[in-house]
Amino acid sequence: MNRLQGKHILITGASQGLGRELALTYAREGASGLALVARNNEALDEVRARVRELAPETRVLTINADLTRQAQIERVIATTLSEFGGRLDVLVNNASALGPTPMPFLLDYPLEDFRAVLDTNLVAPFLLIKKALPAMIETGGSIINVTSDAGATGYPGWGAYGISKFGLEGMSETWAAELADAGVRVNLVDPGEMNTKMHRDAEPDEDPTQWADPTSVTEVFIYLASDESRAVNGKRFQAQEENWGQDEAAKAASNDE
Ligand SMILES: NC(=O)c1ccc[n+]([C@@H]2O[C@H](COP(=O)([O-])OP(=O)(O)OC[C@H]3O[C@@H](n4cnc5c(N)ncnc54)[C@H](OP(=O)(O)O)[C@@H]3O)[C@@H](O)[C@H]2O)c1
């Protein structure tokens, strides 16, 4: 409890699924301020009400925005900073679009959908980081980009979604390298398969109860948002693996030497 006291945190895609769960988890950990971003106002209001029940001390801001729109991204950061007295410690780039369902192969992928998925999953995190960075450098912040297994392996049918996550992974490594001396850390988390609307839409014939509940993947997100991870930069975590996949990553790196 209270590992996030004093932290002001912005979470995109906080209206449902993992983003909603992170809002509740961060509130339980004593976050001072939460800025919750998504398009569905009603759902955001419900999350805010739940946060207030759990943590009356946490300041909750809901921001209705479509992250495919540059002007709306700029408004998200401006509103957050003005409401939080210029302070932002943690940015969680969680919002994602899956694209059309059933998921078409690339040959049949409509260009407009391809662009919309990349705008949401890759261009929006780029712009959010760019705009938030000056404030985050002040406090030595943490940026957490939410990726997927589909961002490390090219699965048939996962099209623009997978490609956007490949891009997000490359972009995160680049930001992390460029910010190495700036005091802001940039890390990736693959939450693993979860029982959320996105996954149910992607694989409607599967039994969703085989996938993890989002409540079970939050620990690594607390760690990365807290000061415990202050020295951790440019890493990729797998929320459902033992030690969040860090032993495996170390083994792979030593095999490469
Ligand atoms: N579920 C899985 O098994 C799984 C596996 C690996 C990785 N992930 C990753 O985990 C993260 C969370 O996924 P989830 O399963 O929780 O998905 P989800 O239930 O579909 O939630 C996605 C969130 O993104 C928001 N969003 C989508 N497009 C937006 C836009 N244009 N502007 C603003 N907000 C937008 C949605 O809010 P509104 O609709 O209200 O705007 C919603 O809150 C994603 O990054 C996903 O890629 C999920």
The ligand as a Tripos MOL2 file, in Angstrom:
@<TRIPOS>MOLECULE
LIG
   48    52     1     0     0
SMALL
NO_CHARGES

@<TRIPOS>ATOM
      1 N1         -6.1550   -8.1620  -23.8520 N.am      1 LIG1
      2 C1         -5.0450   -8.8170  -24.1140 C.2       1 LIG1
      3 O1         -5.0160  -10.0600  -24.1040 O.2       1 LIG1
      4 C2         -3.7640   -8.0710  -24.4030 C.ar      1 LIG1
      5 C3         -2.6020   -8.8080  -24.6760 C.ar      1 LIG1
      6 C4         -1.4150   -8.1350  -24.9190 C.ar      1 LIG1
      7 C5         -1.3960   -6.7620  -24.8750 C.ar      1 LIG1
      8 N2         -2.5290   -6.0510  -24.6190 N.ar      1 LIG1
      9 C6         -2.4490   -4.5830  -24.5720 C.3       1 LIG1
     10 O2         -2.9930   -4.1460  -23.3330 O.3       1 LIG1
     11 C7         -3.5140   -2.8090  -23.4880 C.3       1 LIG1
     12 C8         -4.9340   -2.7560  -22.9570 C.3       1 LIG1
     13 O3         -5.7270   -3.6270  -23.7280 O.3       1 LIG1
     14 P1         -7.1580   -4.1450  -23.2620 P.3       1 LIG1
     15 O4         -7.1770   -5.5660  -23.5650 O.co2     1 LIG1
     16 O5         -7.4610   -3.6290  -21.9050 O.co2     1 LIG1
     17 O6         -8.0710   -3.4120  -24.3750 O.3       1 LIG1
     18 P2         -9.5420   -2.8490  -24.3330 P.3       1 LIG1
     19 O7        -10.3510   -3.4740  -23.2730 O.co2     1 LIG1
     20 O8        -10.0230   -2.8960  -25.7440 O.co2     1 LIG1
     21 O9         -9.2920   -1.3190  -23.9290 O.3       1 LIG1
     22 C9         -8.6790   -0.4400  -24.8160 C.3       1 LIG1
     23 C10        -8.7480    0.9720  -24.2520 C.3       1 LIG1
     24 O10        -8.1680    1.8700  -25.2260 O.3       1 LIG1
     25 C11        -9.0470    2.9650  -25.3930 C.3       1 LIG1
     26 N3         -8.9250    3.5050  -26.7540 N.ar      1 LIG1
     27 C12        -8.9320    2.8160  -27.9210 C.ar      1 LIG1
     28 N4         -8.8610    3.6650  -28.9560 N.ar      1 LIG1
     29 C13        -8.8020    4.9310  -28.4320 C.ar      1 LIG1
     30 C14        -8.7170    6.2220  -28.9950 C.ar      1 LIG1
     31 N5         -8.7060    6.4300  -30.3260 N.pl3     1 LIG1
     32 N6         -8.6580    7.2860  -28.1660 N.ar      1 LIG1
     33 C15        -8.7070    7.1070  -26.8320 C.ar      1 LIG1
     34 N7         -8.7680    5.9070  -26.2360 N.ar      1 LIG1
     35 C16        -8.8240    4.8290  -27.0270 C.ar      1 LIG1
     36 C17       -10.4360    2.4110  -25.1180 C.3       1 LIG1
     37 O11       -11.3050    3.4230  -24.6420 O.3       1 LIG1
     38 P3        -12.5390    4.0630  -25.4410 P.3       1 LIG1
     39 O12       -13.1080    3.0140  -26.3350 O.co2     1 LIG1
     40 O13       -13.4580    4.5020  -24.3360 O.co2     1 LIG1
     41 O14       -11.9500    5.2290  -26.1810 O.co2     1 LIG1
     42 C18       -10.1520    1.4410  -23.9750 C.3       1 LIG1
     43 O15       -10.1890    2.1040  -22.7300 O.3       1 LIG1
     44 C19        -3.3910   -2.4990  -24.9840 C.3       1 LIG1
     45 O16        -2.2380   -1.7350  -25.2210 O.3       1 LIG1
     46 C20        -3.2530   -3.8560  -25.6230 C.3       1 LIG1
     47 O17        -2.5890   -3.7900  -26.8620 O.3       1 LIG1
     48 C21        -3.7190   -6.6770  -24.3910 C.ar      1 LIG1
@<TRIPOS>BOND
     1     1     2 1
     2     2     3 2
     3     2     4 1
     4     4     5 ar
     5     4    48 ar
     6     5     6 ar
     7     6     7 ar
     8     7     8 ar
     9     8     9 1
    10     8    48 ar
    11     9    10 1
    12     9    46 1
    13    10    11 1
    14    11    12 1
    15    11    44 1
    16    12    13 1
    17    13    14 1
    18    14    15 2
    19    14    16 1
    20    14    17 1
    21    17    18 1
    22    18    19 2
    23    18    20 1
    24    18    21 1
    25    21    22 1
    26    22    23 1
    27    23    24 1
    28    23    42 1
    29    24    25 1
    30    25    26 1
    31    25    36 1
    32    26    27 ar
    33    26    35 ar
    34    27    28 ar
    35    28    29 ar
    36    29    30 ar
    37    29    35 ar
    38    30    31 1
    39    30    32 ar
    40    32    33 ar
    41    33    34 ar
    42    34    35 ar
    43    36    37 1
    44    36    42 1
    45    37    38 1
    46    38    39 2
    47    38    40 1
    48    38    41 1
    49    42    43 1
    50    44    45 1
    51    44    46 1
    52    46    47 1
@<TRIPOS>SUBSTRUCTURE
     1 LIG1         1 GROUP 0 **** ****
